[in-house]
Amino acid sequence: MLTWYQQGHDVQQLLPKLATYLGHVSVASTQRYLQMTPELLQAASMRFAAYAASVEDEVAEHA
């Protein structure tokens, strides 16, 4: 998952594919095996910060 974040992939879109690959019924089943690491948390936080900044810019443009 960390590599997905680092490469700019849509992680939310890839998780169902991972679940299917692992033979799980749902993403919830897969989540039991995933661990949040400091590196993964940082990558996800950076992705969210970039998203939030783009939303703020868009709002400012329309204000």
Distance bins in CASP14 RR format, pairs under 12 A and 6 or more apart:
PFRMAT RR
TARGET T0000
AUTHOR 0000-0000-0000
RMODE 2
METHOD distances of the structure
MODEL  1
1 7 0 0 0 0 0 1 0 0 0 0 0
1 8 0 0 0 0 0 1 0 0 0 0 0
1 9 0 0 0 0 1 0 0 0 0 0 0
1 10 0 0 0 0 0 1 0 0 0 0 0
1 11 1 0 0 1 0 0 0 0 0 0 0
1 12 0 0 0 0 0 1 0 0 0 0 0
1 14 0 0 0 0 1 0 0 0 0 0 0
1 15 0 0 0 0 1 0 0 0 0 0 0
1 18 0 0 0 0 1 0 0 0 0 0 0
1 30 0 0 0 0 0 1 0 0 0 0 0
1 31 0 0 0 0 0 1 0 0 0 0 0
1 33 0 0 0 0 0 1 0 0 0 0 0
1 34 1 0 0 1 0 0 0 0 0 0 0
1 35 0 0 0 0 1 0 0 0 0 0 0
1 36 0 0 0 0 1 0 0 0 0 0 0
1 37 0 0 0 0 1 0 0 0 0 0 0
1 39 0 0 0 0 1 0 0 0 0 0 0
1 40 1 0 1 0 0 0 0 0 0 0 0
1 41 0 0 0 0 0 1 0 0 0 0 0
1 43 0 0 0 0 1 0 0 0 0 0 0
1 44 0 0 0 0 1 0 0 0 0 0 0
1 47 0 0 0 0 0 1 0 0 0 0 0
2 8 0 0 0 0 0 1 0 0 0 0 0
2 9 0 0 0 0 0 1 0 0 0 0 0
2 11 0 0 0 0 1 0 0 0 0 0 0
2 34 0 0 0 0 0 1 0 0 0 0 0
2 35 0 0 0 0 0 1 0 0 0 0 0
2 36 0 0 0 0 0 1 0 0 0 0 0
2 37 1 0 0 1 0 0 0 0 0 0 0
2 38 0 0 0 0 0 1 0 0 0 0 0
2 39 1 0 1 0 0 0 0 0 0 0 0
2 40 1 0 1 0 0 0 0 0 0 0 0
2 41 0 0 0 0 1 0 0 0 0 0 0
2 42 0 0 0 0 1 0 0 0 0 0 0
2 43 1 0 1 0 0 0 0 0 0 0 0
2 44 0 0 0 0 1 0 0 0 0 0 0
2 46 0 0 0 0 0 1 0 0 0 0 0
2 47 0 0 0 0 0 1 0 0 0 0 0
3 9 0 0 0 0 1 0 0 0 0 0 0
3 11 0 0 0 0 0 1 0 0 0 0 0
3 14 0 0 0 0 0 1 0 0 0 0 0
3 39 0 0 0 0 0 1 0 0 0 0 0
3 40 0 0 0 0 0 1 0 0 0 0 0
3 43 0 0 0 0 1 0 0 0 0 0 0
4 10 0 0 0 0 1 0 0 0 0 0 0
4 11 1 0 1 0 0 0 0 0 0 0 0
4 12 0 0 0 0 0 1 0 0 0 0 0
4 13 0 0 0 0 1 0 0 0 0 0 0
4 14 1 0 1 0 0 0 0 0 0 0 0
4 15 0 0 0 0 1 0 0 0 0 0 0
4 17 0 0 0 0 0 1 0 0 0 0 0
4 18 0 0 0 0 1 0 0 0 0 0 0
4 34 0 0 0 0 0 1 0 0 0 0 0
4 40 0 0 0 0 1 0 0 0 0 0 0
4 43 0 0 0 0 1 0 0 0 0 0 0
4 44 0 0 0 0 0 1 0 0 0 0 0
4 47 0 0 0 0 0 1 0 0 0 0 0
5 11 1 0 0 1 0 0 0 0 0 0 0
5 12 0 0 0 0 0 1 0 0 0 0 0
5 14 0 0 0 0 0 1 0 0 0 0 0
5 15 0 0 0 0 0 1 0 0 0 0 0
5 37 0 0 0 0 0 1 0 0 0 0 0
5 39 0 0 0 0 1 0 0 0 0 0 0
5 40 1 0 0 1 0 0 0 0 0 0 0
5 41 0 0 0 0 0 1 0 0 0 0 0
5 42 0 0 0 0 1 0 0 0 0 0 0
5 43 1 1 0 0 0 0 0 0 0 0 0
5 44 1 0 0 1 0 0 0 0 0 0 0
5 45 0 0 0 0 1 0 0 0 0 0 0
5 46 1 0 0 1 0 0 0 0 0 0 0
5 47 1 0 0 1 0 0 0 0 0 0 0
5 48 0 0 0 0 0 1 0 0 0 0 0
5 50 0 0 0 0 0 1 0 0 0 0 0
6 39 0 0 0 0 1 0 0 0 0 0 0
6 40 0 0 0 0 1 0 0 0 0 0 0
6 42 0 0 0 0 0 1 0 0 0 0 0
6 43 1 0 0 1 0 0 0 0 0 0 0
6 44 0 0 0 0 0 1 0 0 0 0 0
6 46 0 0 0 0 1 0 0 0 0 0 0
6 47 0 0 0 0 1 0 0 0 0 0 0
7 14 0 0 0 0 0 1 0 0 0 0 0
7 43 0 0 0 0 0 1 0 0 0 0 0
7 47 0 0 0 0 0 1 0 0 0 0 0
8 14 0 0 0 0 0 1 0 0 0 0 0
8 43 0 0 0 0 1 0 0 0 0 0 0
8 44 0 0 0 0 0 1 0 0 0 0 0
8 46 0 0 0 0 0 1 0 0 0 0 0
8 47 1 0 0 1 0 0 0 0 0 0 0
8 50 0 0 0 0 1 0 0 0 0 0 0
8 51 0 0 0 0 0 1 0 0 0 0 0
9 15 0 0 0 0 0 1 0 0 0 0 0
9 17 0 0 0 0 0 1 0 0 0 0 0
9 18 0 0 0 0 0 1 0 0 0 0 0
9 43 0 0 0 0 0 1 0 0 0 0 0
9 47 0 0 0 0 0 1 0 0 0 0 0
10 16 0 0 0 0 0 1 0 0 0 0 0
10 17 0 0 0 0 0 1 0 0 0 0 0
10 47 0 0 0 0 1 0 0 0 0 0 0
10 51 0 0 0 0 0 1 0 0 0 0 0
11 17 0 0 0 0 0 1 0 0 0 0 0
11 18 0 0 0 0 1 0 0 0 0 0 0
11 27 0 0 0 0 0 1 0 0 0 0 0
11 34 0 0 0 0 0 1 0 0 0 0 0
11 40 0 0 0 0 1 0 0 0 0 0 0
11 43 0 0 0 0 1 0 0 0 0 0 0
11 44 1 0 0 1 0 0 0 0 0 0 0
11 47 1 0 0 1 0 0 0 0 0 0 0
11 48 0 0 0 0 0 1 0 0 0 0 0
12 18 0 0 0 0 0 1 0 0 0 0 0
12 27 0 0 0 0 1 0 0 0 0 0 0
12 44 0 0 0 0 0 1 0 0 0 0 0
12 47 0 0 0 0 0 1 0 0 0 0 0
12 48 0 0 0 0 0 1 0 0 0 0 0
12 51 0 0 0 0 0 1 0 0 0 0 0
13 19 0 0 0 0 0 1 0 0 0 0 0
13 27 0 0 0 0 0 1 0 0 0 0 0
14 20 0 0 0 0 0 1 0 0 0 0 0
14 21 0 0 0 0 1 0 0 0 0 0 0
14 27 0 0 0 0 0 1 0 0 0 0 0
14 30 0 0 0 0 0 1 0 0 0 0 0
15 21 0 0 0 0 0 1 0 0 0 0 0
15 22 0 0 0 0 0 1 0 0 0 0 0
15 24 0 0 0 0 0 1 0 0 0 0 0
15 26 0 0 0 0 1 0 0 0 0 0 0
15 27 1 0 1 0 0 0 0 0 0 0 0
15 28 0 0 0 0 0 1 0 0 0 0 0
15 29 0 0 0 0 0 1 0 0 0 0 0
15 30 1 0 0 1 0 0 0 0 0 0 0
15 31 0 0 0 0 1 0 0 0 0 0 0
15 33 0 0 0 0 0 1 0 0 0 0 0
15 34 0 0 0 0 1 0 0 0 0 0 0
16 22 0 0 0 0 0 1 0 0 0 0 0
16 23 0 0 0 0 0 1 0 0 0 0 0
16 24 0 0 0 0 1 0 0 0 0 0 0
16 25 0 0 0 0 0 1 0 0 0 0 0
16 26 0 0 0 0 1 0 0 0 0 0 0
16 27 1 0 1 0 0 0 0 0 0 0 0
16 28 0 0 0 0 0 1 0 0 0 0 0
16 29 0 0 0 0 0 1 0 0 0 0 0
16 30 0 0 0 0 1 0 0 0 0 0 0
16 31 0 0 0 0 0 1 0 0 0 0 0
17 23 0 0 0 0 0 1 0 0 0 0 0
17 24 0 0 0 0 0 1 0 0 0 0 0
17 27 0 0 0 0 1 0 0 0 0 0 0
17 30 0 0 0 0 0 1 0 0 0 0 0
18 24 0 0 0 0 1 0 0 0 0 0 0
18 26 0 0 0 0 0 1 0 0 0 0 0
18 27 1 0 0 1 0 0 0 0 0 0 0
18 29 0 0 0 0 0 1 0 0 0 0 0
18 30 1 0 1 0 0 0 0 0 0 0 0
18 31 0 0 0 0 0 1 0 0 0 0 0
18 33 0 0 0 0 1 0 0 0 0 0 0
18 34 0 0 0 0 1 0 0 0 0 0 0
19 25 1 0 0 1 0 0 0 0 0 0 0
19 26 1 0 0 1 0 0 0 0 0 0 0
19 27 1 0 1 0 0 0 0 0 0 0 0
19 28 0 0 0 0 1 0 0 0 0 0 0
19 29 1 0 0 1 0 0 0 0 0 0 0
19 30 1 0 1 0 0 0 0 0 0 0 0
19 31 0 0 0 0 1 0 0 0 0 0 0
19 32 0 0 0 0 0 1 0 0 0 0 0
19 33 0 0 0 0 1 0 0 0 0 0 0
19 34 0 0 0 0 0 1 0 0 0 0 0
20 26 0 0 0 0 1 0 0 0 0 0 0
20 27 0 0 0 0 1 0 0 0 0 0 0
20 29 0 0 0 0 0 1 0 0 0 0 0
20 30 0 0 0 0 1 0 0 0 0 0 0
21 27 0 0 0 0 0 1 0 0 0 0 0
21 30 0 0 0 0 1 0 0 0 0 0 0
22 29 0 0 0 0 1 0 0 0 0 0 0
22 30 1 0 1 0 0 0 0 0 0 0 0
22 31 0 0 0 0 0 1 0 0 0 0 0
22 32 0 0 0 0 0 1 0 0 0 0 0
22 33 1 0 0 1 0 0 0 0 0 0 0
22 34 0 0 0 0 0 1 0 0 0 0 0
23 29 0 0 0 0 1 0 0 0 0 0 0
23 30 0 0 0 0 1 0 0 0 0 0 0
23 33 0 0 0 0 0 1 0 0 0 0 0
24 30 1 0 1 0 0 0 0 0 0 0 0
24 31 0 0 0 0 1 0 0 0 0 0 0
24 32 0 0 0 0 1 0 0 0 0 0 0
24 33 0 0 0 0 1 0 0 0 0 0 0
24 34 0 0 0 0 0 1 0 0 0 0 0
25 32 0 0 0 0 0 1 0 0 0 0 0
26 32 0 0 0 0 0 1 0 0 0 0 0
27 33 0 0 0 0 0 1 0 0 0 0 0
27 34 0 0 0 0 1 0 0 0 0 0 0
28 34 0 0 0 0 0 1 0 0 0 0 0
34 40 0 0 0 0 1 0 0 0 0 0 0
34 44 0 0 0 0 0 1 0 0 0 0 0
35 41 0 0 0 0 0 1 0 0 0 0 0
36 42 0 0 0 0 0 1 0 0 0 0 0
36 43 0 0 0 0 0 1 0 0 0 0 0
36 44 0 0 0 0 1 0 0 0 0 0 0
36 45 0 0 0 0 0 1 0 0 0 0 0
37 43 0 0 0 0 1 0 0 0 0 0 0
37 44 0 0 0 0 0 1 0 0 0 0 0
38 44 0 0 0 0 0 1 0 0 0 0 0
38 45 0 0 0 0 0 1 0 0 0 0 0
39 45 0 0 0 0 0 1 0 0 0 0 0
39 46 0 0 0 0 0 1 0 0 0 0 0
40 46 0 0 0 0 0 1 0 0 0 0 0
40 47 0 0 0 0 0 1 0 0 0 0 0
41 47 0 0 0 0 0 1 0 0 0 0 0
41 48 0 0 0 0 0 1 0 0 0 0 0
42 48 0 0 0 0 0 1 0 0 0 0 0
42 49 0 0 0 0 0 1 0 0 0 0 0
43 49 0 0 0 0 0 1 0 0 0 0 0
43 50 0 0 0 0 0 1 0 0 0 0 0
44 50 0 0 0 0 0 1 0 0 0 0 0
44 51 0 0 0 0 0 1 0 0 0 0 0
45 51 0 0 0 0 0 1 0 0 0 0 0
45 52 0 0 0 0 0 1 0 0 0 0 0
46 52 0 0 0 0 0 1 0 0 0 0 0
46 53 0 0 0 0 0 1 0 0 0 0 0
47 53 0 0 0 0 0 1 0 0 0 0 0
47 54 0 0 0 0 0 1 0 0 0 0 0
48 54 0 0 0 0 0 1 0 0 0 0 0
48 55 0 0 0 0 0 1 0 0 0 0 0
49 55 0 0 0 0 0 1 0 0 0 0 0
49 56 0 0 0 0 0 1 0 0 0 0 0
50 56 0 0 0 0 0 1 0 0 0 0 0
50 57 0 0 0 0 0 1 0 0 0 0 0
51 57 0 0 0 0 0 1 0 0 0 0 0
51 58 0 0 0 0 0 1 0 0 0 0 0
52 58 0 0 0 0 0 1 0 0 0 0 0
52 59 0 0 0 0 0 1 0 0 0 0 0
53 59 0 0 0 0 0 1 0 0 0 0 0
53 60 0 0 0 0 0 1 0 0 0 0 0
54 60 0 0 0 0 0 1 0 0 0 0 0
54 61 0 0 0 0 0 1 0 0 0 0 0
55 61 0 0 0 0 0 1 0 0 0 0 0
55 62 0 0 0 0 0 1 0 0 0 0 0
56 62 0 0 0 0 0 1 0 0 0 0 0
56 63 0 0 0 0 0 1 0 0 0 0 0
57 63 0 0 0 0 0 1 0 0 0 0 0
END
